[in-house]
């Protein structure tokens, strides 16, 4: 038994906790890598979305300006 652990835990409990900790660590690491991969693949869409948003904004302003011009006539 380890001197730093209370006598409350058996060697079996410690082994089980270490094994579970490793499994949880591998699951967390795998999830982080998966999410990073998905995020990294979406980074290429950022310039496209920015350009589409800018074009949409310009079209909206042009349509809105032309409607205001028709109302004043």
FENLIN-V81203 format. One record per residue. N is the residue number from 1. PHI is phi in degrees with one decimal (* if undefined). Layout:
# FENLIN-V81203
n = [N,N]
phi = [PHI,PHI]
This chain:
# FENLIN-V81203
n = [1,2,3,4,5,6,7,8,9,10,11,12,13,14,15,16,17,18,19,20,21,22,23,24,25,26,27,28,29,30,31,32,33,34,35,36,37,38,39,40,41,42,43,44,45,46,47,48,49,50,51,52,53,54,55,56,57,58,59,60,61,62,63,64,65,66,67,68,69,70,71,72,73]
phi = [*,-74.5,-69.9,-88.8,-102.7,-67.3,-69.5,-66.7,-101.1,-93.1,-61.7,-63.9,-61.8,-66.9,-63.1,-63.4,-65.3,-64.7,-63.2,-63.4,-62.1,-66.0,-62.9,-63.1,-62.4,-64.2,-64.9,-64.8,-64.2,-62.9,-64.6,-63.4,-64.8,-62.3,-65.6,-63.3,-62.3,-64.8,-63.1,-66.1,-70.2,-83.0,-60.3,-63.5,-81.9,-60.3,-61.5,-62.7,-66.1,-64.2,-65.6,-62.0,-64.5,-64.9,-62.5,-61.0,-64.8,-64.1,-62.6,-60.0,-64.6,-65.9,-66.5,-65.6,-67.8,-71.2,-68.7,-66.4,-66.1,-70.9,-70.2,-79.6,-79.5]
